[in-house]
Amino acid sequence: MSDHKDDHVHGPDCDHDHEHGEDIFIVTDEDGKEHEMVMVYTFQSQEQAYAVLLDRNDPEADGVIFRVEEEGEEAYLVNIEDEAEWERVVNIYNEIIAQEEE
């Protein structure tokens, strides 16, 4: 999993261009390069929502996990800075993937 800066979550009423039925998130990495990301999975852990995004133009790249934070009716993708939280959500996601592969 890679580490990216936070970005906002596009809602159904956003005015950005993206394909119908596919929410695209523009995420800027630590080098300042923008990536078009697609949310492929969400899950909950300890009453906190998390989202897994894949690079739309590089489907072979590792997915990225963000914490989903809500402020009013807006939702934001936020980096997971805490090492213990990161390890916990990666382990949960790996368990989910293993179950789906069975």
N, CA, C and O atoms as a GROMACS GRO file, in nm:
protein
  408
    1MET      N    1   0.084  -0.118   0.000
    1MET     CA    2   0.000   0.000   0.000
    1MET      C    3   0.089   0.124   0.000
    1MET      O    4   0.192   0.127   0.067
    2SER      N    5   0.050   0.223  -0.073
    2SER     CA    6   0.127   0.346  -0.076
    2SER      C    7   0.061   0.451   0.010
    2SER      O    8  -0.051   0.433   0.059
    3ASP      N    9   0.130   0.561   0.027
    3ASP     CA   10   0.084   0.668   0.113
    3ASP      C   11   0.060   0.792   0.028
    3ASP      O   12   0.149   0.834  -0.045
    4HIS      N   13  -0.059   0.850   0.037
    4HIS     CA   14  -0.094   0.967  -0.043
    4HIS      C   15  -0.149   1.076   0.047
    4HIS      O   16  -0.197   1.048   0.157
    5LYS      N   17  -0.143   1.200   0.000
    5LYS     CA   18  -0.205   1.311   0.071
    5LYS      C   19  -0.356   1.299   0.061
    5LYS      O   20  -0.408   1.230  -0.027
    6ASP      N   21  -0.426   1.367   0.155
    6ASP     CA   22  -0.571   1.356   0.155
    6ASP      C   23  -0.635   1.439   0.045
    6ASP      O   24  -0.573   1.531  -0.009
    7ASP      N   25  -0.758   1.405   0.012
    7ASP     CA   26  -0.834   1.472  -0.092
    7ASP      C   27  -0.980   1.459  -0.055
    7ASP      O   28  -1.014   1.380   0.034
    8HIS      N   29  -1.069   1.532  -0.122
    8HIS     CA   30  -1.210   1.523  -0.088
    8HIS      C   31  -1.277   1.411  -0.165
    8HIS      O   32  -1.230   1.366  -0.270
    9VAL      N   33  -1.388   1.367  -0.111
    9VAL     CA   34  -1.467   1.262  -0.174
    9VAL      C   35  -1.568   1.328  -0.266
    9VAL      O   36  -1.641   1.418  -0.224
   10HIS      N   37  -1.574   1.285  -0.390
   10HIS     CA   38  -1.670   1.340  -0.485
   10HIS      C   39  -1.806   1.280  -0.459
   10HIS      O   40  -1.820   1.159  -0.445
   11GLY      N   41  -1.906   1.364  -0.453
   11GLY     CA   42  -2.042   1.317  -0.434
   11GLY      C   43  -2.117   1.315  -0.566
   11GLY      O   44  -2.064   1.355  -0.669
   12PRO      N   45  -2.242   1.270  -0.562
   12PRO     CA   46  -2.320   1.261  -0.686
   12PRO      C   47  -2.350   1.397  -0.748
   12PRO      O   48  -2.380   1.406  -0.867
   13ASP      N   49  -2.342   1.504  -0.667
   13ASP     CA   50  -2.372   1.637  -0.719
   13ASP      C   51  -2.247   1.719  -0.749
   13ASP      O   52  -2.257   1.840  -0.770
   14CYS      N   53  -2.129   1.656  -0.753
   14CYS     CA   54  -2.007   1.732  -0.779
   14CYS      C   55  -2.004   1.777  -0.924
   14CYS      O   56  -2.067   1.716  -1.010
   15ASP      N   57  -1.929   1.883  -0.951
   15ASP     CA   58  -1.927   1.938  -1.086
   15ASP      C   59  -1.800   1.902  -1.162
   15ASP      O   60  -1.768   1.966  -1.262
   16HIS      N   61  -1.728   1.801  -1.118
   16HIS     CA   62  -1.607   1.757  -1.186
   16HIS      C   63  -1.644   1.659  -1.297
   16HIS      O   64  -1.748   1.593  -1.291
   17ASP      N   65  -1.557   1.649  -1.399
   17ASP     CA   66  -1.581   1.554  -1.507
   17ASP      C   67  -1.536   1.415  -1.464
   17ASP      O   68  -1.422   1.396  -1.421
   18HIS      N   69  -1.625   1.318  -1.477
   18HIS     CA   70  -1.589   1.178  -1.461
   18HIS      C   71  -1.694   1.092  -1.527
   18HIS      O   72  -1.807   1.136  -1.552
   19GLU      N   73  -1.655   0.968  -1.556
   19GLU     CA   74  -1.745   0.877  -1.627
   19GLU      C   75  -1.867   0.847  -1.542
   19GLU      O   76  -1.859   0.839  -1.419
   20HIS      N   77  -1.980   0.830  -1.608
   20HIS     CA   78  -2.104   0.799  -1.539
   20HIS      C   79  -2.089   0.669  -1.460
   20HIS      O   80  -2.043   0.567  -1.512
   21GLY      N   81  -2.129   0.673  -1.333
   21GLY     CA   82  -2.128   0.554  -1.251
   21GLY      C   83  -1.993   0.524  -1.187
   21GLY      O   84  -1.982   0.427  -1.112
   22GLU      N   85  -1.894   0.602  -1.213
   22GLU     CA   86  -1.761   0.576  -1.157
   22GLU      C   87  -1.710   0.704  -1.093
   22GLU      O   88  -1.679   0.801  -1.163
   23ASP      N   89  -1.699   0.706  -0.959
   23ASP     CA   90  -1.647   0.824  -0.891
   23ASP      C   91  -1.496   0.826  -0.902
   23ASP      O   92  -1.429   0.729  -0.866
   24ILE      N   93  -1.443   0.935  -0.952
   24ILE     CA   94  -1.300   0.952  -0.969
   24ILE      C   95  -1.251   1.051  -0.865
   24ILE      O   96  -1.311   1.157  -0.846
   25PHE      N   97  -1.144   1.017  -0.797
   25PHE     CA   98  -1.084   1.102  -0.697
   25PHE      C   99  -0.945   1.142  -0.746
   25PHE      O  100  -0.867   1.057  -0.788
   26ILE      N  101  -0.915   1.269  -0.741
   26ILE     CA  102  -0.781   1.315  -0.777
   26ILE      C  103  -0.699   1.321  -0.648
   26ILE      O  104  -0.729   1.399  -0.557
   27VAL      N  105  -0.597   1.237  -0.642
   27VAL     CA  106  -0.512   1.228  -0.523
   27VAL      C  107  -0.371   1.270  -0.563
   27VAL      O  108  -0.316   1.222  -0.662
   28THR      N  109  -0.313   1.360  -0.484
   28THR     CA  110  -0.178   1.408  -0.510
   28THR      C  111  -0.081   1.333  -0.420
   28THR      O  112  -0.098   1.330  -0.298
   29ASP      N  113   0.022   1.273  -0.481
   29ASP     CA  114   0.120   1.198  -0.401
   29ASP      C  115   0.224   1.293  -0.342
   29ASP      O  116   0.221   1.414  -0.364
   30GLU      N  117   0.317   1.235  -0.266
   30GLU     CA  118   0.419   1.314  -0.197
   30GLU      C  119   0.513   1.388  -0.293
   30GLU      O  120   0.582   1.481  -0.251
   31ASP      N  121   0.516   1.348  -0.420
   31ASP     CA  122   0.599   1.415  -0.520
   31ASP      C  123   0.522   1.522  -0.597
   31ASP      O  124   0.576   1.584  -0.688
   32GLY      N  125   0.395   1.543  -0.561
   32GLY     CA  126   0.314   1.644  -0.627
   32GLY      C  127   0.246   1.594  -0.754
   32GLY      O  128   0.183   1.673  -0.825
   33LYS      N  129   0.258   1.465  -0.784
   33LYS     CA  130   0.196   1.408  -0.904
   33LYS      C  131   0.052   1.369  -0.872
   33LYS      O  132   0.024   1.306  -0.770
   34GLU      N  133  -0.040   1.407  -0.963
   34GLU     CA  134  -0.180   1.374  -0.944
   34GLU      C  135  -0.212   1.238  -1.005
   34GLU      O  136  -0.161   1.202  -1.111
   35HIS      N  137  -0.297   1.164  -0.935
   35HIS     CA  138  -0.341   1.032  -0.980
   35HIS      C  139  -0.494   1.030  -0.980
   35HIS      O  140  -0.557   1.078  -0.887
   36GLU      N  141  -0.552   0.974  -1.086
   36GLU     CA  142  -0.697   0.951  -1.089
   36GLU      C  143  -0.723   0.818  -1.020
   36GLU      O  144  -0.678   0.713  -1.067
   37MET      N  145  -0.794   0.823  -0.910
   37MET     CA  146  -0.818   0.704  -0.830
   37MET      C  147  -0.967   0.670  -0.832
   37MET      O  148  -1.053   0.758  -0.838
   38VAL      N  149  -0.996   0.539  -0.825
   38VAL     CA  150  -1.132   0.489  -0.823
   38VAL      C  151  -1.152   0.413  -0.692
   38VAL      O  152  -1.070   0.328  -0.655
   39MET      N  153  -1.261   0.444  -0.621
   39MET     CA  154  -1.291   0.373  -0.497
   39MET      C  155  -1.343   0.235  -0.533
   39MET      O  156  -1.442   0.221  -0.604
   40VAL      N  157  -1.276   0.132  -0.482
   40VAL     CA  158  -1.314  -0.005  -0.515
   40VAL      C  159  -1.375  -0.080  -0.396
   40VAL      O  160  -1.438  -0.185  -0.414
   41TYR      N  161  -1.356  -0.027  -0.276
   41TYR     CA  162  -1.405  -0.100  -0.160
   41TYR      C  163  -1.411  -0.006  -0.040
   41TYR      O  164  -1.327   0.082  -0.026
   42THR      N  165  -1.511  -0.025   0.045
   42THR     CA  166  -1.517   0.046   0.173
   42THR      C  167  -1.545  -0.056   0.282
   42THR      O  168  -1.608  -0.159   0.257
   43PHE      N  169  -1.498  -0.027   0.403
   43PHE     CA  170  -1.524  -0.114   0.517
   43PHE      C  171  -1.517  -0.032   0.645
   43PHE      O  172  -1.466   0.080   0.646
   44GLN      N  173  -1.569  -0.091   0.753
   44GLN     CA  174  -1.573  -0.026   0.883
   44GLN      C  175  -1.479  -0.098   0.979
   44GLN      O  176  -1.463  -0.220   0.972
   45SER      N  177  -1.418  -0.022   1.069
   45SER     CA  178  -1.340  -0.078   1.179
   45SER      C  179  -1.350   0.017   1.296
   45SER      O  180  -1.321   0.136   1.283
   46GLN      N  181  -1.392  -0.035   1.409
   46GLN     CA  182  -1.408   0.045   1.530
   46GLN      C  183  -1.488   0.171   1.503
   46GLN      O  184  -1.448   0.281   1.542
   47GLU      N  185  -1.602   0.155   1.435
   47GLU     CA  186  -1.696   0.262   1.403
   47GLU      C  187  -1.635   0.372   1.315
   47GLU      O  188  -1.686   0.484   1.312
   48GLN      N  189  -1.527   0.341   1.245
   48GLN     CA  190  -1.462   0.434   1.153
   48GLN      C  191  -1.469   0.374   1.013
   48GLN      O  192  -1.443   0.255   0.996
   49ALA      N  193  -1.502   0.456   0.914
   49ALA     CA  194  -1.509   0.410   0.776
   49ALA      C  195  -1.374   0.426   0.708
   49ALA      O  196  -1.300   0.521   0.734
   50TYR      N  197  -1.342   0.331   0.620
   50TYR     CA  198  -1.219   0.334   0.541
   50TYR      C  199  -1.253   0.305   0.396
   50TYR      O  200  -1.351   0.236   0.367
   51ALA      N  201  -1.173   0.359   0.306
   51ALA     CA  202  -1.195   0.338   0.163
   51ALA      C  203  -1.065   0.290   0.098
   51ALA      O  204  -0.957   0.337   0.133
   52VAL      N  205  -1.078   0.197   0.005
   52VAL     CA  206  -0.965   0.147  -0.072
   52VAL      C  207  -0.979   0.202  -0.213
   52VAL      O  208  -1.083   0.185  -0.277
   53LEU      N  209  -0.873   0.268  -0.262
   53LEU     CA  210  -0.874   0.326  -0.395
   53LEU      C  211  -0.764   0.265  -0.480
   53LEU      O  212  -0.657   0.230  -0.430
   54LEU      N  213  -0.793   0.252  -0.610
   54LEU     CA  214  -0.693   0.204  -0.706
   54LEU      C  215  -0.670   0.312  -0.809
   54LEU      O  216  -0.760   0.389  -0.843
   55ASP      N  217  -0.546   0.318  -0.860
   55ASP     CA  218  -0.511   0.413  -0.965
   55ASP      C  219  -0.585   0.372  -1.092
   55ASP      O  220  -0.567   0.262  -1.142
   56ARG      N  221  -0.668   0.460  -1.143
   56ARG     CA  222  -0.750   0.432  -1.261
   56ARG      C  223  -0.665   0.402  -1.384
   56ARG      O  224  -0.706   0.323  -1.469
   57ASN      N  225  -0.548   0.464  -1.393
   57ASN     CA  226  -0.463   0.447  -1.511
   57ASN      C  227  -0.355   0.342  -1.491
   57ASN      O  228  -0.277   0.315  -1.583
   58ASP      N  229  -0.349   0.281  -1.372
   58ASP     CA  230  -0.250   0.178  -1.343
   58ASP      C  231  -0.314   0.073  -1.252
   58ASP      O  232  -0.283   0.067  -1.134
   59PRO      N  233  -0.403  -0.009  -1.307
   59PRO     CA  234  -0.477  -0.105  -1.225
   59PRO      C  235  -0.389  -0.210  -1.158
   59PRO      O  236  -0.433  -0.277  -1.065
   60GLU      N  237  -0.265  -0.224  -1.203
   60GLU     CA  238  -0.174  -0.320  -1.141
   60GLU      C  239  -0.106  -0.262  -1.017
   60GLU      O  240  -0.043  -0.336  -0.941
   61ALA      N  241  -0.118  -0.131  -0.995
   61ALA     CA  242  -0.055  -0.067  -0.879
   61ALA      C  243  -0.126  -0.110  -0.751
   61ALA      O  244  -0.242  -0.152  -0.754
   62ASP      N  245  -0.055  -0.098  -0.639
   62ASP     CA  246  -0.115  -0.130  -0.509
   62ASP      C  247  -0.231  -0.036  -0.480
   62ASP      O  248  -0.231   0.079  -0.522
   63GLY      N  249  -0.329  -0.088  -0.409
   63GLY     CA  250  -0.439  -0.004  -0.362
   63GLY      C  251  -0.391   0.086  -0.250
   63GLY      O  252  -0.287   0.063  -0.189
   64VAL      N  253  -0.469   0.190  -0.223
   64VAL     CA  254  -0.438   0.285  -0.118
   64VAL      C  255  -0.556   0.288  -0.023
   64VAL      O  256  -0.671   0.297  -0.067
   65ILE      N  257  -0.530   0.282   0.107
   65ILE     CA  258  -0.638   0.287   0.206
   65ILE      C  259  -0.637   0.425   0.272
   65ILE      O  260  -0.533   0.474   0.315
   66PHE      N  261  -0.755   0.487   0.278
   66PHE     CA  262  -0.774   0.614   0.345
   66PHE      C  263  -0.880   0.601   0.452
   66PHE      O  264  -0.969   0.516   0.442
   67ARG      N  265  -0.872   0.684   0.554
   67ARG     CA  266  -0.980   0.698   0.652
   67ARG      C  267  -1.080   0.794   0.590
   67ARG      O  268  -1.041   0.894   0.529
   68VAL      N  269  -1.210   0.766   0.604
   68VAL     CA  270  -1.314   0.855   0.556
   68VAL      C  271  -1.364   0.937   0.674
   68VAL      O  272  -1.418   0.881   0.770
   69GLU      N  273  -1.347   1.068   0.667
   69GLU     CA  274  -1.392   1.157   0.773
   69GLU      C  275  -1.506   1.240   0.720
   69GLU      O  276  -1.504   1.286   0.606
   70GLU      N  277  -1.607   1.260   0.803
   70GLU     CA  278  -1.723   1.339   0.762
   70GLU      C  279  -1.729   1.468   0.843
   70GLU      O  280  -1.703   1.470   0.963
   71GLU      N  281  -1.765   1.574   0.772
   71GLU     CA  282  -1.783   1.705   0.834
   71GLU      C  283  -1.912   1.762   0.777
   71GLU      O  284  -1.914   1.811   0.664
   72GLY      N  285  -2.019   1.755   0.856
   72GLY     CA  286  -2.150   1.793   0.803
   72GLY      C  287  -2.191   1.693   0.698
   72GLY      O  288  -2.193   1.573   0.724
   73GLU      N  289  -2.225   1.743   0.578
   73GLU     CA  290  -2.264   1.653   0.469
   73GLU      C  291  -2.147   1.622   0.377
   73GLU      O  292  -2.164   1.549   0.279
   74GLU      N  293  -2.030   1.676   0.404
   74GLU     CA  294  -1.911   1.652   0.324
   74GLU      C  295  -1.832   1.534   0.380
   74GLU      O  296  -1.828   1.514   0.501
   75ALA      N  297  -1.769   1.457   0.292
   75ALA     CA  298  -1.682   1.347   0.334
   75ALA      C  299  -1.545   1.370   0.272
   75ALA      O  300  -1.534   1.418   0.158
   76TYR      N  301  -1.440   1.336   0.347
   76TYR     CA  302  -1.303   1.359   0.303
   76TYR      C  303  -1.221   1.232   0.320
   76TYR      O  304  -1.243   1.155   0.414
   77LEU      N  305  -1.126   1.210   0.230
   77LEU     CA  306  -1.030   1.102   0.244
   77LEU      C  307  -0.909   1.158   0.317
   77LEU      O  308  -0.856   1.263   0.280
   78VAL      N  309  -0.866   1.088   0.421
   78VAL     CA  310  -0.758   1.136   0.506
   78VAL      C  311  -0.653   1.026   0.520
   78VAL      O  312  -0.686   0.909   0.537
   79ASN      N  313  -0.526   1.066   0.514
   79ASN     CA  314  -0.417   0.971   0.538
   79ASN      C  315  -0.429   0.911   0.676
   79ASN      O  316  -0.475   0.975   0.770
   80ILE      N  317  -0.386   0.788   0.687
   80ILE     CA  318  -0.379   0.721   0.817
   80ILE      C  319  -0.237   0.739   0.866
   80ILE      O  320  -0.144   0.675   0.816
   81GLU      N  321  -0.219   0.826   0.964
   81GLU     CA  322  -0.086   0.861   1.014
   81GLU      C  323  -0.040   0.770   1.128
   81GLU      O  324   0.080   0.745   1.144
   82ASP      N  325  -0.135   0.720   1.206
   82ASP     CA  326  -0.104   0.638   1.323
   82ASP      C  327  -0.064   0.497   1.279
   82ASP      O  328  -0.141   0.429   1.212
   83GLU      N  329   0.055   0.453   1.317
   83GLU     CA  330   0.108   0.323   1.275
   83GLU      C  331   0.019   0.207   1.322
   83GLU      O  332  -0.003   0.112   1.247
   84ALA      N  333  -0.031   0.214   1.445
   84ALA     CA  334  -0.116   0.107   1.497
   84ALA      C  335  -0.248   0.100   1.420
   84ALA      O  336  -0.295  -0.009   1.387
   85GLU      N  337  -0.307   0.215   1.390
   85GLU     CA  338  -0.430   0.218   1.311
   85GLU      C  339  -0.405   0.162   1.172
   85GLU      O  340  -0.484   0.084   1.120
   86TRP      N  341  -0.293   0.204   1.110
   86TRP     CA  342  -0.258   0.156   0.976
   86TRP      C  343  -0.247   0.003   0.974
   86TRP      O  344  -0.305  -0.062   0.887
   87GLU      N  345  -0.173  -0.053   1.069
   87GLU     CA  346  -0.155  -0.198   1.074
   87GLU      C  347  -0.289  -0.269   1.094
   87GLU      O  348  -0.314  -0.373   1.033
   88ARG      N  349  -0.374  -0.212   1.179
   88ARG     CA  350  -0.506  -0.272   1.206
   88ARG      C  351  -0.590  -0.276   1.079
   88ARG      O  352  -0.648  -0.380   1.046
   89VAL      N  353  -0.599  -0.164   1.006
   89VAL     CA  354  -0.686  -0.161   0.887
   89VAL      C  355  -0.628  -0.243   0.772
   89VAL      O  356  -0.704  -0.303   0.696
   90VAL      N  357  -0.497  -0.247   0.759
   90VAL     CA  358  -0.436  -0.332   0.655
   90VAL      C  359  -0.465  -0.478   0.684
   90VAL      O  360  -0.496  -0.555   0.594
   91ASN      N  361  -0.454  -0.518   0.812
   91ASN     CA  362  -0.484  -0.656   0.849
   91ASN      C  363  -0.630  -0.690   0.822
   91ASN      O  364  -0.660  -0.799   0.773
   92ILE      N  365  -0.720  -0.598   0.854
   92ILE     CA  366  -0.863  -0.621   0.828
   92ILE      C  367  -0.887  -0.635   0.678
   92ILE      O  368  -0.958  -0.726   0.634
   93TYR      N  369  -0.828  -0.546   0.600
   93TYR     CA  370  -0.846  -0.551   0.455
   93TYR      C  371  -0.790  -0.681   0.398
   93TYR      O  372  -0.852  -0.742   0.311
   94ASN      N  373  -0.673  -0.723   0.445
   94ASN     CA  374  -0.614  -0.849   0.398
   94ASN      C  375  -0.704  -0.968   0.432
   94ASN      O  376  -0.716  -1.062   0.353
   95GLU      N  377  -0.769  -0.965   0.551
   95GLU     CA  378  -0.862  -1.071   0.588
   95GLU      C  379  -0.982  -1.073   0.494
   95GLU      O  380  -1.028  -1.180   0.454
   96ILE      N  381  -1.034  -0.954   0.460
   96ILE     CA  382  -1.148  -0.943   0.370
   96ILE      C  383  -1.113  -1.001   0.234
   96ILE      O  384  -1.190  -1.078   0.176
   97ILE      N  385  -0.996  -0.966   0.182
   97ILE     CA  386  -0.950  -1.016   0.052
   97ILE      C  387  -0.937  -1.168   0.056
   97ILE      O  388  -0.980  -1.237  -0.036
   98ALA      N  389  -0.877  -1.222   0.164
   98ALA     CA  390  -0.859  -1.366   0.176
   98ALA      C  391  -0.994  -1.438   0.177
   98ALA      O  392  -1.008  -1.543   0.115
   99GLN      N  393  -1.093  -1.383   0.246
   99GLN     CA  394  -1.226  -1.444   0.252
   99GLN      C  395  -1.292  -1.443   0.115
   99GLN      O  396  -1.358  -1.539   0.078
  100GLU      N  397  -1.274  -1.334   0.039
  100GLU     CA  398  -1.337  -1.324  -0.092
  100GLU      C  399  -1.272  -1.418  -0.193
  100GLU      O  400  -1.336  -1.459  -0.290
  101GLU      N  401  -1.145  -1.454  -0.170
  101GLU     CA  402  -1.075  -1.543  -0.262
  101GLU      C  403  -1.109  -1.690  -0.238
  101GLU      O  404  -1.082  -1.774  -0.324
  102GLU      N  405  -1.169  -1.720  -0.122
  102GLU     CA  406  -1.204  -1.859  -0.089
  102GLU      C  407  -1.319  -1.910  -0.171
  102GLU      O  408  -1.361  -2.025  -0.155
   0.00000   0.00000   0.00000
